Amino acid sequence: MNATAIAAHTLGTPFDNSYARDLTGLYVPWQPQAAPAPRWLRFNTELARQLGLDAERLSGAEGLAIFSGQTVPEGAQPIAQAYAGHQFGGFSPQLGDGRALLLGEVLDPQGRRHDIAFKGSGPTPFSRGGDGKAAVGPVLREYLISEAMYALGIPTTRTLAAVATGETVRRERPLPGAVLTRTAASHIRVGTFQFFAARQDTDRLQRLAQHVIARHDPDVAEDPVPALALLRRVMDRQAALVARWMGVGFIHGVMNTDNMTLSGETIDYGPCAFMEVHDPDTVFSSIDHHGRYAYGNQPGIAQWNLARLAEALLPLMGTDPDDAVAQATAVVNDYPALYERHWLAELRRKLGLTDLGDDTGDLALANDYLQLLHTWQVDHTLGFRALSATLRGQPEALAARFGTGQTALQAWLVRWQQRLALQTLPATEVANAMDAANPLVIPRNHLVEAALDAATHEGNLQPFEALLAAIVRPFDSTQAGTPWAEPATPGQRAGYHTFCGT
């Protein structure tokens, strides 16, 4: 490929790289390593069109060259971003993009800004001795789970492209390499602020805060204390996000502060998984030995992370340190009540309850149902999905999930029906609303592993494609009775662990 052809490569829309332009010194300019023998795993045509990119051209040879690092598209300014972070409670003052590169930013047809970034494109100055590469399995896992989250309506980064590199990466065993292209509203993390706060670099901390406010919350720039207003906004986004995770049984698995975005998007799909049998203590991550990031701990961990963001922002909250601490503490202490409001809204959606504007005991009713799911070892997803059938005069599906717990179930159903009666809505209307809130299909862990194993060890992408086609239609009732809508067997669930893939 000659130099003229390489220079002509674009994404079909111009880059506008505000992070590189505004925040010199907060990153290292870097270049991706070119994949030696790239081949397509998958290109996300739908996402490309939403971004205003030239999907037809990028899905062919030209896109393969770009998304494998063989050529840098015109206008891109590849950079490795600096950040720090608390990992399982321990602070690392320098992490950064050790195997990622931000190519740049594009504006979609609605004028919204999106990062375009590589993951697995080779070592950077932040790699700390790592190879900076990724394997096919983790890349396809991120593609699957992020698209599932998008289909579920949960804020998330997304995958634009997945490309096999034609080289071998060394982990516990040799694996085929791959590189992922990820999009995000931004890749700015709690750990990004921690990086500069740890160095007492108030100037760069201030520039970073101004950049984030201009990008995500421009209206708070006129607030008397913009950093405090930013903290409130981030806290609200994260409370809403974690409530949505909890609603679908999603377990992030590695909620370190470097994996919490200021934009409120889910990011870094490493040892993530969806809970099947409802149990607040569920942990899948192989490295979470003490359950720090268990399903039921996620709301509290979010507050802990937000407290770390508050600490990092303190130098921007005025000249009186005691007053800054008092103000930031008051905001962080509001988190439990804020989260409860988001969680209650999520539970009401799942149970078909409208907000009647008074204390109807909805949270207690919902918590009692969650306890029933736990006590009788009911599948979280189907335990909620089957509720709507009872409103259609078909209680058998739900009853079958509870086994010998029928007496407890029936007692709860009486209370639920009494609460629904206060709304005076037709049962069919309530059932339809519940089906739009409660998925029938999630990425079941045994199906995800089967698809990744086939792609990794056999080069067979058919199971991946079949699973992807199912999970992007999570509420579609026509998928009832298919393998995608059935829980794993006890044997398939036993001892299941996920891994970071780094």
C-alpha positions, 0 to 999 in steps of 0.5 A, a space after each residue: 500500500 503506497 503512501 498516497 493511499 494510506 494518507 487518503 484513509 478516513 473514517 468518513 467523518 472528520 476527527 475533532 480531537 478536543 482531549 489532545 488539543 485542550 489537555 497537552 501534558 495529560 497524555 503521551 502521543 503514541 502509535 499503534 502496532 500494525 497487526 501482521 496478518 489482520 482479518 475481520 472478526 466483526 464490524 458493527 455496521 449499525 454503530 458506524 452509521 449512528 456515528 455518521 461514519 462511512 460504514 460501507 467503506 469501513 467494513 472492507 479492506 480499508 477499514 481492516 487496515 485502519 482497525 488493525 493499526 496498519 494505517 492511522 486515518 487522516 486527522 487522528 491523533 493517537 494518544 495514550 491517556 494517563 490515569 491512576 486508580 484504586 484497584 481492589 482498594 489499593 492505590 496505584 498512582 500510575 496506570 494509564 492506557 497500557 494497551 489502549 490508544 485513543 485515536 481521536 474524537 468524532 461528532 455524530 450527525 446530532 453533534 454528540 462527541 464520541 471517542 474512537 479508541 483501540 484496545 489491544 494495539 500494543 504496548 505504550 509508555 504506561 504498559 508496565 512491562 505488559 505486551 499491550 495486546 489482547 486475545 480473541 476471547 476477551 475482545 469478543 466478550 466485550 463486543 457481546 456484553 457491550 452490545 447486550 447492555 446497549 440493547 437493554 438500554 443501559 449506558 455503555 461504551 460500544 464496540 465498533 470493530 473486532 479484528 484478529 491480528 494474526 499473531 499469538 499472545 501469551 497468557 496462561 497459554 498461547 492465544 490468537 491475538 485481536 484488537 478491539 475498537 471501542 467508542 465512548 462518550 469519553 474515556 475520562 475516569 475517576 482515576 484520571 482525576 486521581 492521577 493529577 491529584 496525587 501529583 498535586 498538579 492543581 493546574 492540570 487538574 483544573 484544566 481536566 475538570 474544565 474539559 469534562 464540564 464543557 464536554 458533559 455538563 456545560 451548564 454547571 460551568 456557571 455554578 459557584 463551585 463548578 467542581 462540586 456541581 460536577 461531582 453531583 452530576 457524576 454521582 447521579 449518573 453513576 447511581 442511575 447506572 448501577 441501579 440499571 446493572 442491578 436490575 438486570 443482574 449484571 456484575 461488573 467484576 472489577 469496579 476499580 476507580 479507573 473503571 468508573 467513567 465521568 460520563 456514566 457509561 459502563 466501561 471495561 468488560 473484563 471479568 463481567 457476567 450476568 447473575 443467573 440464580 439470584 444471590 447478592 453474594 454472587 462473584 464470578 471474577 477469578 481475582 475477586 477473592 473476598 467478594 469486594 465487587 459481588 453483585 450486592 456490593 456494587 451500590 456501596 462500591 460506587 459510593 466508595 469510588 465517588 468518595 475518591 473522586 471527591 477527594 481528588 476534586 478538593 483542590 478545586 472547591 475553594 481556598 478553605 480546605 475544611 470547607 471543601 471537605 465539608 461540602 464534598 462530604 455532604 454531597 457524597 453522603 447524599 448518595 444512598 438516598 439518591 441511589 435508593 430513588 434510582 433503584 426504586 424507579 428501576 424496581 417499579 418498572 420491573 414490577 409494573 408499578 407506577 409512582 403514586 406519589 405517596 408511601 405505598 411500601 413499594 420498596 419493601 414489596 420489591 425487596 420481599 420479592 428479591 428475598 423470595 428469589 434468593 430463598 428459592 434459588 430462582 433465576 433473576 432474569 426469568 423470575 421477573 420476566 415470568 411475573 407478567 404472565 400471571 397478569 395474563 392468566 398464565 401463572 404456571 411459568 412463574 410457579 414452575 420457577 419457585 418449586 416448593 416455595 408456592 405458599 410464600 410466592 402466592 402470599 407475595 402475589 396477593 400483596 402485589 395484586 393489591 398494590 397494582 389495583 391502586 393504579 386502575 390500569 388494565 392488566 394487559 397494559 401493565 404486563 406489556 410494560 413489564 415485558 418492555 422492562 424485564 428481558 427474556 434473553 441475557 448473555 448467559 455465561 455458559 453460552 458466552 463461554 461456548 461462543 468464545 471457545 469456538 472462536 478462539 480454538 476453532 476459528 468458528 464465529 457461528 456460535 458468536 454470531 448466533 448469540 449476538 443475534 439473540 442478545 440484541 433482542 432481549 425483550 422479544 417474546 418470540 425467543 421464548 423456549 429457545 436455548 437463549 432464553 433458558 438458564 444454565 443447568 446446575 452443572 453449567 453454573 458450578 464453579 464458573 469464573 471469569 477472567 480479566 483477559 489482560 
